[in-house]
Amino acid sequence: MAGPLQVHLPADPAALREARARLAAWLAAADYPQEVCDDVVLAVGEALANSIEHAYSAHPALAASGVEMSAELHDEPDLRCIEITIRDHGRWRPPDADPGTRGHGMAVIHALTDATVSTDDDGTTVVLRCWHP
């Protein structure tokens, strides 16, 4: 089983490509099927993009802390679980009442994973879990 993955990235959209590539390589090394890898990378990419775009918009001075992504694998006898945690140190911003053609990231995340979002004065944490045989 692959060891945990830890990635710290700047609060910069240009960092998303490398984060997605590192996650995809880590999942592939753990021998996950390509379709599972694709779904997890898409969901995590959406969560990272949300964090980078929204967490620091009202408080740009906090952006220096960046975003952390950690990933772990949990193997049960008949079930495997990929668990990814994304943490920022920005401030929660409620979704726009009318996002127009945007604002579908959380719907994508929830369609592909079991996701929870928690916020506090120190930032936002998103935990994504994907189970499969």
N, CA, C and O atoms as CSV, one atom per row, in Angstrom:
chain,resi,resn,atom,element,x,y,z
A,1,MET,N,N,0.848,-1.175,0.000
A,1,MET,CA,C,0.000,0.000,0.000
A,1,MET,C,C,0.894,1.238,0.000
A,1,MET,O,O,1.913,1.279,0.690
A,2,ALA,N,N,0.506,2.240,-0.774
A,2,ALA,CA,C,1.267,3.481,-0.870
A,2,ALA,C,C,1.174,4.246,0.446
A,2,ALA,O,O,0.142,4.232,1.117
A,3,GLY,N,N,2.264,4.912,0.800
A,3,GLY,CA,C,2.263,5.759,1.987
A,3,GLY,C,C,1.455,7.016,1.728
A,3,GLY,O,O,1.061,7.277,0.591
A,4,PRO,N,N,1.204,7.795,2.764
A,4,PRO,CA,C,0.426,9.026,2.607
A,4,PRO,C,C,1.108,10.008,1.650
A,4,PRO,O,O,2.329,10.004,1.493
A,5,LEU,N,N,0.307,10.823,1.035
A,5,LEU,CA,C,0.780,11.882,0.149
A,5,LEU,C,C,0.528,13.209,0.842
A,5,LEU,O,O,-0.569,13.452,1.344
A,6,GLN,N,N,1.528,14.062,0.872
A,6,GLN,CA,C,1.407,15.402,1.455
A,6,GLN,C,C,1.856,16.414,0.408
A,6,GLN,O,O,2.957,16.305,-0.132
A,7,VAL,N,N,1.016,17.388,0.122
A,7,VAL,CA,C,1.347,18.419,-0.857
A,7,VAL,C,C,0.953,19.767,-0.277
A,7,VAL,O,O,-0.176,19.951,0.176
A,8,HIS,N,N,1.881,20.702,-0.293
A,8,HIS,CA,C,1.573,22.086,0.078
A,8,HIS,C,C,1.681,22.898,-1.206
A,8,HIS,O,O,2.700,22.847,-1.895
A,9,LEU,N,N,0.636,23.643,-1.522
A,9,LEU,CA,C,0.701,24.441,-2.735
A,9,LEU,C,C,0.329,25.878,-2.453
A,9,LEU,O,O,-0.440,26.168,-1.536
A,10,PRO,N,N,0.883,26.778,-3.252
A,10,PRO,CA,C,0.539,28.184,-3.074
A,10,PRO,C,C,-0.905,28.429,-3.496
A,10,PRO,O,O,-1.483,27.653,-4.257
A,11,ALA,N,N,-1.465,29.496,-3.001
A,11,ALA,CA,C,-2.831,29.873,-3.367
A,11,ALA,C,C,-2.791,30.544,-4.739
A,11,ALA,O,O,-3.065,31.736,-4.880
A,12,ASP,N,N,-2.439,29.739,-5.745
A,12,ASP,CA,C,-2.249,30.219,-7.107
A,12,ASP,C,C,-2.809,29.158,-8.054
A,12,ASP,O,O,-2.389,28.002,-7.994
A,13,PRO,N,N,-3.750,29.530,-8.928
A,13,PRO,CA,C,-4.332,28.543,-9.844
A,13,PRO,C,C,-3.288,27.795,-10.679
A,13,PRO,O,O,-3.537,26.666,-11.103
A,14,ALA,N,N,-2.142,28.396,-10.918
A,14,ALA,CA,C,-1.094,27.728,-11.697
A,14,ALA,C,C,-0.567,26.480,-10.982
A,14,ALA,O,O,0.035,25.617,-11.621
A,15,ALA,N,N,-0.780,26.372,-9.688
A,15,ALA,CA,C,-0.298,25.220,-8.919
A,15,ALA,C,C,-1.213,24.004,-9.037
A,15,ALA,O,O,-0.838,22.905,-8.627
A,16,LEU,N,N,-2.402,24.191,-9.592
A,16,LEU,CA,C,-3.367,23.089,-9.664
A,16,LEU,C,C,-2.886,21.943,-10.549
A,16,LEU,O,O,-3.096,20.778,-10.210
A,17,ARG,N,N,-2.259,22.245,-11.652
A,17,ARG,CA,C,-1.819,21.201,-12.577
A,17,ARG,C,C,-0.861,20.232,-11.898
A,17,ARG,O,O,-1.021,19.016,-12.011
A,18,GLU,N,N,0.134,20.764,-11.194
A,18,GLU,CA,C,1.097,19.897,-10.516
A,18,GLU,C,C,0.429,19.086,-9.405
A,18,GLU,O,O,0.740,17.908,-9.233
A,19,ALA,N,N,-0.476,19.695,-8.655
A,19,ALA,CA,C,-1.160,18.972,-7.573
A,19,ALA,C,C,-1.978,17.813,-8.140
A,19,ALA,O,O,-1.953,16.709,-7.596
A,20,ARG,N,N,-2.703,18.062,-9.232
A,20,ARG,CA,C,-3.484,16.993,-9.855
A,20,ARG,C,C,-2.568,15.890,-10.384
A,20,ARG,O,O,-2.874,14.707,-10.239
A,21,ALA,N,N,-1.452,16.270,-10.993
A,21,ALA,CA,C,-0.514,15.274,-11.535
A,21,ALA,C,C,0.096,14.424,-10.422
A,21,ALA,O,O,0.236,13.211,-10.574
A,22,ARG,N,N,0.454,15.049,-9.315
A,22,ARG,CA,C,1.025,14.286,-8.193
A,22,ARG,C,C,0.009,13.319,-7.608
A,22,ARG,O,O,0.353,12.186,-7.272
A,23,LEU,N,N,-1.241,13.754,-7.483
A,23,LEU,CA,C,-2.282,12.878,-6.968
A,23,LEU,C,C,-2.527,11.717,-7.932
A,23,LEU,O,O,-2.644,10.571,-7.499
A,24,ALA,N,N,-2.605,12.001,-9.224
A,24,ALA,CA,C,-2.838,10.944,-10.214
A,24,ALA,C,C,-1.713,9.921,-10.187
A,24,ALA,O,O,-1.974,8.719,-10.254
A,25,ALA,N,N,-0.476,10.371,-10.090
A,25,ALA,CA,C,0.665,9.449,-10.049
A,25,ALA,C,C,0.627,8.603,-8.777
A,25,ALA,O,O,0.923,7.409,-8.815
A,26,TRP,N,N,0.268,9.214,-7.660
A,26,TRP,CA,C,0.185,8.501,-6.387
A,26,TRP,C,C,-0.892,7.420,-6.447
A,26,TRP,O,O,-0.676,6.297,-5.992
A,27,LEU,N,N,-2.061,7.762,-7.013
A,27,LEU,CA,C,-3.143,6.787,-7.139
A,27,LEU,C,C,-2.761,5.664,-8.098
A,27,LEU,O,O,-3.056,4.498,-7.835
A,28,ALA,N,N,-2.115,6.001,-9.194
A,28,ALA,CA,C,-1.691,4.983,-10.153
A,28,ALA,C,C,-0.675,4.038,-9.516
A,28,ALA,O,O,-0.720,2.831,-9.752
A,29,ALA,N,N,0.231,4.573,-8.718
A,29,ALA,CA,C,1.231,3.738,-8.039
A,29,ALA,C,C,0.572,2.799,-7.032
A,29,ALA,O,O,1.117,1.741,-6.716
A,30,ALA,N,N,-0.595,3.184,-6.531
A,30,ALA,CA,C,-1.337,2.341,-5.594
A,30,ALA,C,C,-2.230,1.342,-6.330
A,30,ALA,O,O,-2.993,0.603,-5.709
A,31,ASP,N,N,-2.125,1.330,-7.657
A,31,ASP,CA,C,-2.824,0.360,-8.500
A,31,ASP,C,C,-4.335,0.544,-8.494
A,31,ASP,O,O,-5.085,-0.432,-8.487
A,32,TYR,N,N,-4.777,1.790,-8.496
A,32,TYR,CA,C,-6.204,2.067,-8.629
A,32,TYR,C,C,-6.578,2.094,-10.096
A,32,TYR,O,O,-5.781,2.537,-10.924
A,33,PRO,N,N,-7.777,1.629,-10.443
A,33,PRO,CA,C,-8.215,1.669,-11.841
A,33,PRO,C,C,-8.256,3.112,-12.357
A,33,PRO,O,O,-8.521,4.042,-11.595
A,34,GLN,N,N,-7.994,3.287,-13.637
A,34,GLN,CA,C,-7.931,4.619,-14.239
A,34,GLN,C,C,-9.212,5.418,-14.012
A,34,GLN,O,O,-9.150,6.619,-13.745
A,35,GLU,N,N,-10.376,4.767,-14.115
A,35,GLU,CA,C,-11.629,5.519,-13.952
A,35,GLU,C,C,-11.790,6.028,-12.521
A,35,GLU,O,O,-12.345,7.107,-12.315
A,36,VAL,N,N,-11.324,5.284,-11.544
A,36,VAL,CA,C,-11.352,5.755,-10.154
A,36,VAL,C,C,-10.394,6.933,-10.007
A,36,VAL,O,O,-10.743,7.948,-9.403
A,37,CYS,N,N,-9.194,6.802,-10.555
A,37,CYS,CA,C,-8.212,7.887,-10.503
A,37,CYS,C,C,-8.786,9.160,-11.127
A,37,CYS,O,O,-8.666,10.246,-10.558
A,38,ASP,N,N,-9.407,9.021,-12.292
A,38,ASP,CA,C,-9.965,10.187,-12.982
A,38,ASP,C,C,-11.024,10.887,-12.134
A,38,ASP,O,O,-11.023,12.113,-12.025
A,39,ASP,N,N,-11.929,10.110,-11.532
A,39,ASP,CA,C,-12.986,10.702,-10.703
A,39,ASP,C,C,-12.407,11.416,-9.485
A,39,ASP,O,O,-12.816,12.531,-9.163
A,40,VAL,N,N,-11.462,10.776,-8.812
A,40,VAL,CA,C,-10.880,11.368,-7.608
A,40,VAL,C,C,-10.094,12.636,-7.963
A,40,VAL,O,O,-10.206,13.651,-7.275
A,41,VAL,N,N,-9.315,12.577,-9.019
A,41,VAL,CA,C,-8.522,13.751,-9.420
A,41,VAL,C,C,-9.443,14.900,-9.816
A,41,VAL,O,O,-9.153,16.053,-9.495
A,42,LEU,N,N,-10.538,14.616,-10.500
A,42,LEU,CA,C,-11.489,15.668,-10.869
A,42,LEU,C,C,-12.097,16.307,-9.627
A,42,LEU,O,O,-12.141,17.533,-9.520
A,43,ALA,N,N,-12.566,15.487,-8.685
A,43,ALA,CA,C,-13.182,16.018,-7.468
A,43,ALA,C,C,-12.187,16.827,-6.646
A,43,ALA,O,O,-12.509,17.915,-6.169
A,44,VAL,N,N,-10.982,16.296,-6.480
A,44,VAL,CA,C,-9.957,17.007,-5.711
A,44,VAL,C,C,-9.562,18.302,-6.418
A,44,VAL,O,O,-9.362,19.328,-5.768
A,45,GLY,N,N,-9.451,18.258,-7.735
A,45,GLY,CA,C,-9.138,19.477,-8.487
A,45,GLY,C,C,-10.170,20.564,-8.257
A,45,GLY,O,O,-9.825,21.736,-8.106
A,46,GLU,N,N,-11.445,20.173,-8.230
A,46,GLU,CA,C,-12.516,21.145,-7.958
A,46,GLU,C,C,-12.383,21.729,-6.553
A,46,GLU,O,O,-12.513,22.938,-6.364
A,47,ALA,N,N,-12.124,20.870,-5.570
A,47,ALA,CA,C,-11.988,21.342,-4.186
A,47,ALA,C,C,-10.783,22.271,-4.038
A,47,ALA,O,O,-10.868,23.303,-3.373
A,48,LEU,N,N,-9.670,21.904,-4.654
A,48,LEU,CA,C,-8.483,22.771,-4.601
A,48,LEU,C,C,-8.749,24.106,-5.286
A,48,LEU,O,O,-8.380,25.158,-4.762
A,49,ALA,N,N,-9.381,24.071,-6.440
A,49,ALA,CA,C,-9.682,25.309,-7.170
A,49,ALA,C,C,-10.598,26.208,-6.341
A,49,ALA,O,O,-10.404,27.423,-6.291
A,50,ASN,N,N,-11.604,25.602,-5.686
A,50,ASN,CA,C,-12.490,26.395,-4.826
A,50,ASN,C,C,-11.701,27.063,-3.710
A,50,ASN,O,O,-11.884,28.246,-3.423
A,51,SER,N,N,-10.828,26.293,-3.092
A,51,SER,CA,C,-10.035,26.827,-1.987
A,51,SER,C,C,-9.161,27.981,-2.461
A,51,SER,O,O,-9.120,29.039,-1.835
A,52,ILE,N,N,-8.471,27.770,-3.558
A,52,ILE,CA,C,-7.568,28.801,-4.072
A,52,ILE,C,C,-8.340,30.046,-4.490
A,52,ILE,O,O,-7.908,31.166,-4.219
A,53,GLU,N,N,-9.474,29.857,-5.145
A,53,GLU,CA,C,-10.230,31.006,-5.658
A,53,GLU,C,C,-10.984,31.766,-4.576
A,53,GLU,O,O,-11.028,32.996,-4.595
A,54,HIS,N,N,-11.576,31.041,-3.635
A,54,HIS,CA,C,-12.503,31.687,-2.714
A,54,HIS,C,C,-11.974,31.968,-1.313
A,54,HIS,O,O,-12.392,32.945,-0.691
A,55,ALA,N,N,-11.077,31.150,-0.804
A,55,ALA,CA,C,-10.680,31.278,0.603
A,55,ALA,C,C,-9.989,32.596,0.912
A,55,ALA,O,O,-10.157,33.155,1.996
A,56,TYR,N,N,-9.222,33.083,-0.031
A,56,TYR,CA,C,-8.396,34.244,0.262
A,56,TYR,C,C,-8.853,35.511,-0.448
A,56,TYR,O,O,-8.191,36.543,-0.341
A,57,SER,N,N,-9.964,35.459,-1.169
A,57,SER,CA,C,-10.380,36.614,-1.954
A,57,SER,C,C,-10.667,37.847,-1.092
A,57,SER,O,O,-10.337,38.965,-1.488
A,58,ALA,N,N,-11.268,37.660,0.063
A,58,ALA,CA,C,-11.576,38.799,0.936
A,58,ALA,C,C,-10.415,39.139,1.867
A,58,ALA,O,O,-10.402,40.212,2.470
A,59,HIS,N,N,-9.435,38.233,1.990
A,59,HIS,CA,C,-8.302,38.435,2.891
A,59,HIS,C,C,-7.008,37.996,2.194
A,59,HIS,O,O,-6.419,36.980,2.563
A,60,PRO,N,N,-6.569,38.755,1.192
A,60,PRO,CA,C,-5.399,38.328,0.407
A,60,PRO,C,C,-4.120,38.161,1.229
A,60,PRO,O,O,-3.230,37.418,0.816
A,61,ALA,N,N,-4.006,38.819,2.361
A,61,ALA,CA,C,-2.797,38.676,3.183
A,61,ALA,C,C,-2.662,37.259,3.723
A,61,ALA,O,O,-1.549,36.813,4.005
A,62,LEU,N,N,-3.771,36.545,3.872
A,62,LEU,CA,C,-3.734,35.169,4.374
A,62,LEU,C,C,-3.272,34.166,3.310
A,62,LEU,O,O,-2.936,33.027,3.635
A,63,ALA,N,N,-3.256,34.588,2.048
A,63,ALA,CA,C,-2.941,33.678,0.944
A,63,ALA,C,C,-1.533,33.102,1.042
A,63,ALA,O,O,-1.261,32.051,0.460
A,64,ALA,N,N,-0.650,33.751,1.749
A,64,ALA,CA,C,0.724,33.245,1.876
A,64,ALA,C,C,0.759,31.868,2.531
A,64,ALA,O,O,1.718,31.120,2.347
A,65,SER,N,N,-0.282,31.528,3.295
A,65,SER,CA,C,-0.300,30.218,3.949
A,65,SER,C,C,-0.623,29.097,2.968
A,65,SER,O,O,-0.371,27.931,3.274
A,66,GLY,N,N,-1.168,29.412,1.808
A,66,GLY,CA,C,-1.425,28.418,0.776
A,66,GLY,C,C,-2.488,27.413,1.151
A,66,GLY,O,O,-3.366,27.679,1.971
A,67,VAL,N,N,-2.386,26.237,0.523
A,67,VAL,CA,C,-3.363,25.167,0.688
A,67,VAL,C,C,-2.607,23.865,0.891
A,67,VAL,O,O,-1.616,23.601,0.210
A,68,GLU,N,N,-3.075,23.054,1.828
A,68,GLU,CA,C,-2.472,21.739,2.055
A,68,GLU,C,C,-3.412,20.663,1.544
A,68,GLU,O,O,-4.629,20.750,1.708
A,69,MET,N,N,-2.830,19.650,0.924
A,69,MET,CA,C,-3.582,18.480,0.503
A,69,MET,C,C,-2.871,17.254,1.068
A,69,MET,O,O,-1.662,17.093,0.901
A,70,SER,N,N,-3.625,16.402,1.730
A,70,SER,CA,C,-3.056,15.136,2.192
A,70,SER,C,C,-3.974,14.023,1.706
A,70,SER,O,O,-5.189,14.196,1.611
A,71,ALA,N,N,-3.376,12.886,1.403
A,71,ALA,CA,C,-4.145,11.750,0.908
A,71,ALA,C,C,-3.646,10.483,1.576
A,71,ALA,O,O,-2.446,10.288,1.769
A,72,GLU,N,N,-4.597,9.625,1.923
A,72,GLU,CA,C,-4.279,8.342,2.550
A,72,GLU,C,C,-5.162,7.268,1.946
A,72,GLU,O,O,-6.257,7.541,1.454
A,73,LEU,N,N,-4.667,6.049,1.992
A,73,LEU,CA,C,-5.430,4.896,1.548
A,73,LEU,C,C,-5.780,4.052,2.760
A,73,LEU,O,O,-4.949,3.833,3.642
A,74,HIS,N,N,-7.014,3.584,2.794
A,74,HIS,CA,C,-7.471,2.706,3.855
A,74,HIS,C,C,-8.028,1.454,3.196
A,74,HIS,O,O,-8.987,1.524,2.427
A,75,ASP,N,N,-7.430,0.313,3.496
A,75,ASP,CA,C,-7.893,-0.945,2.932
A,75,ASP,C,C,-8.626,-1.765,3.986
A,75,ASP,O,O,-8.084,-2.076,5.047
A,76,GLU,N,N,-9.859,-2.103,3.671
A,76,GLU,CA,C,-10.663,-3.001,4.490
A,76,GLU,C,C,-10.702,-4.341,3.753
A,76,GLU,O,O,-10.280,-4.411,2.599
A,77,PRO,N,N,-11.194,-5.397,4.385
A,77,PRO,CA,C,-11.203,-6.703,3.704
A,77,PRO,C,C,-11.881,-6.687,2.333
A,77,PRO,O,O,-11.355,-7.280,1.392
A,78,ASP,N,N,-13.029,-6.027,2.194
A,78,ASP,CA,C,-13.748,-6.030,0.920
A,78,ASP,C,C,-13.927,-4.638,0.322
A,78,ASP,O,O,-14.664,-4.469,-0.650
A,79,LEU,N,N,-13.270,-3.664,0.886
A,79,LEU,CA,C,-13.491,-2.286,0.458
A,79,LEU,C,C,-12.215,-1.482,0.626
A,79,LEU,O,O,-11.506,-1.618,1.623
A,80,ARG,N,N,-11.933,-0.647,-0.355
A,80,ARG,CA,C,-10.799,0.268,-0.263
A,80,ARG,C,C,-11.335,1.691,-0.212
A,80,ARG,O,O,-12.347,2.006,-0.838
A,81,CYS,N,N,-10.657,2.540,0.530
A,81,CYS,CA,C,-11.087,3.933,0.656
A,81,CYS,C,C,-9.907,4.854,0.391
A,81,CYS,O,O,-8.826,4.685,0.954
A,82,ILE,N,N,-10.137,5.829,-0.474
A,82,ILE,CA,C,-9.189,6.909,-0.707
A,82,ILE,C,C,-9.732,8.098,0.082
A,82,ILE,O,O,-10.884,8.492,-0.097
A,83,GLU,N,N,-8.904,8.665,0.952
A,83,GLU,CA,C,-9.341,9.821,1.753
A,83,GLU,C,C,-8.377,10.964,1.498
A,83,GLU,O,O,-7.174,10.847,1.731
A,84,ILE,N,N,-8.929,12.080,1.012
A,84,ILE,CA,C,-8.126,13.261,0.723
A,84,ILE,C,C,-8.653,14.416,1.554
A,84,ILE,O,O,-9.857,14.669,1.596
A,85,THR,N,N,-7.743,15.111,2.210
A,85,THR,CA,C,-8.103,16.276,3.016
A,85,THR,C,C,-7.450,17.506,2.394
A,85,THR,O,O,-6.258,17.510,2.087
A,86,ILE,N,N,-8.254,18.544,2.218
A,86,ILE,CA,C,-7.771,19.819,1.682
A,86,ILE,C,C,-8.053,20.871,2.735
A,86,ILE,O,O,-9.173,20.998,3.228
A,87,ARG,N,N,-7.017,21.623,3.071
A,87,ARG,CA,C,-7.137,22.612,4.154
A,87,ARG,C,C,-6.572,23.942,3.698
A,87,ARG,O,O,-5.458,24.016,3.179
A,88,ASP,N,N,-7.352,24.987,3.898
A,88,ASP,CA,C,-6.840,26.343,3.667
A,88,ASP,C,C,-6.948,27.127,4.965
A,88,ASP,O,O,-7.548,26.663,5.935
A,89,HIS,N,N,-6.371,28.300,4.974
A,89,HIS,CA,C,-6.369,29.141,6.171
A,89,HIS,C,C,-7.033,30.483,5.890
A,89,HIS,O,O,-6.741,31.495,6.527
A,90,GLY,N,N,-7.938,30.457,4.911
A,90,GLY,CA,C,-8.670,31.663,4.548
A,90,GLY,C,C,-9.959,31.784,5.335
A,90,GLY,O,O,-10.089,31.236,6.429
A,91,ARG,N,N,-10.894,32.496,4.773
A,91,ARG,CA,C,-12.173,32.724,5.425
A,91,ARG,C,C,-13.285,32.197,4.539
A,91,ARG,O,O,-13.276,32.408,3.326
A,92,TRP,N,N,-14.240,31.512,5.143
A,92,TRP,CA,C,-15.371,30.950,4.420
A,92,TRP,C,C,-16.178,32.060,3.785
A,92,TRP,O,O,-16.447,33.090,4.404
A,93,ARG,N,N,-16.554,31.839,2.560
A,93,ARG,CA,C,-17.407,32.776,1.847
A,93,ARG,C,C,-18.613,32.001,1.346
A,93,ARG,O,O,-18.451,31.074,0.553
A,94,PRO,N,N,-19.822,32.352,1.786
A,94,PRO,CA,C,-21.004,31.612,1.331
A,94,PRO,C,C,-21.131,31.671,-0.191
A,94,PRO,O,O,-20.724,32.654,-0.810
A,95,PRO,N,N,-21.691,30.629,-0.790
A,95,PRO,CA,C,-21.871,30.632,-2.240
A,95,PRO,C,C,-22.786,31.764,-2.684
A,95,PRO,O,O,-23.667,32.193,-1.938
A,96,ASP,N,N,-22.572,32.239,-3.898
A,96,ASP,CA,C,-23.438,33.266,-4.461
A,96,ASP,C,C,-24.855,32.717,-4.598
A,96,ASP,O,O,-25.042,31.544,-4.923
A,97,ALA,N,N,-25.843,33.560,-4.351
A,97,ALA,CA,C,-27.241,33.139,-4.484
A,97,ALA,C,C,-27.534,32.721,-5.924
A,97,ALA,O,O,-28.269,31.763,-6.159
A,98,ASP,N,N,-26.958,33.440,-6.880
A,98,ASP,CA,C,-27.126,33.091,-8.294
A,98,ASP,C,C,-25.737,33.035,-8.924
A,98,ASP,O,O,-25.212,34.061,-9.356
A,99,PRO,N,N,-25.139,31.847,-8.980
A,99,PRO,CA,C,-23.791,31.752,-9.518
A,99,PRO,C,C,-23.718,31.832,-11.038
A,99,PRO,O,O,-22.625,31.820,-11.606
A,100,GLY,N,N,-24.865,31.913,-11.700
A,100,GLY,CA,C,-24.863,31.952,-13.163
A,100,GLY,C,C,-24.401,30.611,-13.710
A,100,GLY,O,O,-24.882,29.560,-13.285
A,101,THR,N,N,-23.477,30.650,-14.643
A,101,THR,CA,C,-22.986,29.406,-15.242
A,101,THR,C,C,-21.876,28.778,-14.419
A,101,THR,O,O,-21.390,27.698,-14.756
A,102,ARG,N,N,-21.474,29.434,-13.355
A,102,ARG,CA,C,-20.428,28.914,-12.474
A,102,ARG,C,C,-21.069,28.299,-11.242
A,102,ARG,O,O,-22.293,28.262,-11.122
A,103,GLY,N,N,-20.243,27.820,-10.334
A,103,GLY,CA,C,-20.763,27.370,-9.053
A,103,GLY,C,C,-21.197,25.921,-9.008
A,103,GLY,O,O,-22.020,25.550,-8.171
A,104,HIS,N,N,-20.657,25.091,-9.897
A,104,HIS,CA,C,-21.056,23.686,-9.923
A,104,HIS,C,C,-20.007,22.764,-9.311
A,104,HIS,O,O,-20.179,21.545,-9.314
A,105,GLY,N,N,-18.926,23.331,-8.788
A,105,GLY,CA,C,-17.837,22.522,-8.241
A,105,GLY,C,C,-18.266,21.606,-7.118
A,105,GLY,O,O,-17.896,20.432,-7.107
A,106,MET,N,N,-19.036,22.112,-6.176
A,106,MET,CA,C,-19.461,21.271,-5.054
A,106,MET,C,C,-20.406,20.166,-5.522
A,106,MET,O,O,-20.389,19.069,-4.965
A,107,ALA,N,N,-21.214,20.433,-6.514
A,107,ALA,CA,C,-22.089,19.385,-7.051
A,107,ALA,C,C,-21.250,18.276,-7.684
A,107,ALA,O,O,-21.567,17.097,-7.526
A,108,VAL,N,N,-20.200,18.635,-8.386
A,108,VAL,CA,C,-19.295,17.640,-8.983
A,108,VAL,C,C,-18.615,16.845,-7.879
A,108,VAL,O,O,-18.543,15.618,-7.943
A,109,ILE,N,N,-18.117,17.544,-6.869
A,109,ILE,CA,C,-17.433,16.884,-5.754
A,109,ILE,C,C,-18.356,15.870,-5.082
A,109,ILE,O,O,-17.955,14.735,-4.827
A,110,HIS,N,N,-19.590,16.280,-4.796
A,110,HIS,CA,C,-20.544,15.388,-4.122
A,110,HIS,C,C,-21.002,14.238,-5.021
A,110,HIS,O,O,-21.348,13.167,-4.523
A,111,ALA,N,N,-21.007,14.447,-6.324
A,111,ALA,CA,C,-21.400,13.370,-7.237
A,111,ALA,C,C,-20.327,12.279,-7.307
A,111,ALA,O,O,-20.637,11.114,-7.557
A,112,LEU,N,N,-19.072,12.660,-7.086
A,112,LEU,CA,C,-17.964,11.718,-7.251
A,112,LEU,C,C,-17.416,11.155,-5.945
A,112,LEU,O,O,-16.765,10.111,-5.945
A,113,THR,N,N,-17.676,11.842,-4.830
A,113,THR,CA,C,-17.114,11.415,-3.546
A,113,THR,C,C,-18.117,11.657,-2.432
A,113,THR,O,O,-19.133,12.329,-2.615
A,114,ASP,N,N,-17.809,11.096,-1.280
A,114,ASP,CA,C,-18.519,11.423,-0.047
A,114,ASP,C,C,-17.696,12.546,0.564
A,114,ASP,O,O,-16.589,12.308,1.045
A,115,ALA,N,N,-18.217,13.760,0.551
A,115,ALA,CA,C,-17.431,14.922,0.970
A,115,ALA,C,C,-18.077,15.626,2.158
A,115,ALA,O,O,-19.300,15.728,2.259
A,116,THR,N,N,-17.219,16.108,3.053
A,116,THR,CA,C,-17.675,16.947,4.153
A,116,THR,C,C,-16.861,18.236,4.142
A,116,THR,O,O,-15.685,18.240,3.779
A,117,VAL,N,N,-17.492,19.307,4.537
A,117,VAL,CA,C,-16.846,20.613,4.600
A,117,VAL,C,C,-17.042,21.159,5.999
A,117,VAL,O,O,-18.162,21.192,6.509
A,118,SER,N,N,-15.952,21.588,6.619
A,118,SER,CA,C,-16.070,22.231,7.925
A,118,SER,C,C,-15.258,23.517,7.894
A,118,SER,O,O,-14.209,23.603,7.256
A,119,THR,N,N,-15.775,24.507,8.602
A,119,THR,CA,C,-15.103,25.802,8.657
A,119,THR,C,C,-14.955,26.237,10.106
A,119,THR,O,O,-15.752,25.877,10.973
A,120,ASP,N,N,-13.920,27.014,10.340
A,120,ASP,CA,C,-13.729,27.642,11.645
A,120,ASP,C,C,-12.916,28.910,11.424
A,120,ASP,O,O,-12.669,29.305,10.285
A,121,ASP,N,N,-12.506,29.536,12.500
A,121,ASP,CA,C,-11.762,30.793,12.382
A,121,ASP,C,C,-10.393,30.628,11.745
A,121,ASP,O,O,-9.776,31.612,11.336
A,122,ASP,N,N,-9.911,29.386,11.657
A,122,ASP,CA,C,-8.595,29.127,11.070
A,122,ASP,C,C,-8.663,28.657,9.630
A,122,ASP,O,O,-7.621,28.370,9.042
A,123,GLY,N,N,-9.848,28.566,9.035
A,123,GLY,CA,C,-9.939,28.177,7.641
A,123,GLY,C,C,-11.014,27.146,7.374
A,123,GLY,O,O,-11.940,26.960,8.165
A,124,THR,N,N,-10.869,26.482,6.244
A,124,THR,CA,C,-11.845,25.497,5.796
A,124,THR,C,C,-11.134,24.176,5.536
A,124,THR,O,O,-10.023,24.147,5.007
A,125,THR,N,N,-11.789,23.088,5.915
A,125,THR,CA,C,-11.282,21.747,5.667
A,125,THR,C,C,-12.328,20.979,4.871
A,125,THR,O,O,-13.500,20.929,5.244
A,126,VAL,N,N,-11.887,20.388,3.778
A,126,VAL,CA,C,-12.742,19.549,2.956
A,126,VAL,C,C,-12.144,18.155,2.993
A,126,VAL,O,O,-10.961,17.969,2.708
A,127,VAL,N,N,-12.974,17.168,3.350
A,127,VAL,CA,C,-12.527,15.772,3.369
A,127,VAL,C,C,-13.347,15.038,2.323
A,127,VAL,O,O,-14.577,15.042,2.369
A,128,LEU,N,N,-12.656,14.409,1.380
A,128,LEU,CA,C,-13.296,13.643,0.331
A,128,LEU,C,C,-12.938,12.169,0.524
A,128,LEU,O,O,-11.779,11.823,0.754
A,129,ARG,N,N,-13.943,11.317,0.428
A,129,ARG,CA,C,-13.715,9.872,0.540
A,129,ARG,C,C,-14.355,9.192,-0.660
A,129,ARG,O,O,-15.463,9.528,-1.080
A,130,CYS,N,N,-13.626,8.230,-1.193
A,130,CYS,CA,C,-14.123,7.447,-2.317
A,130,CYS,C,C,-13.886,5.981,-1.986
A,130,CYS,O,O,-12.746,5.561,-1.788
A,131,TRP,N,N,-14.984,5.188,-1.924
A,131,TRP,CA,C,-14.888,3.766,-1.602
A,131,TRP,C,C,-15.116,2.957,-2.867
A,131,TRP,O,O,-15.882,3.349,-3.747
A,132,HIS,N,N,-14.441,1.830,-2.941
A,132,HIS,CA,C,-14.689,0.894,-4.036
A,132,HIS,C,C,-14.090,-0.458,-3.671
A,132,HIS,O,O,-13.231,-0.551,-2.794
A,133,PRO,N,N,-14.553,-1.511,-4.356
A,133,PRO,CA,C,-14.041,-2.852,-4.049
A,133,PRO,C,C,-12.584,-3.022,-4.469
A,133,PRO,O,O,-12.008,-4.093,-4.279
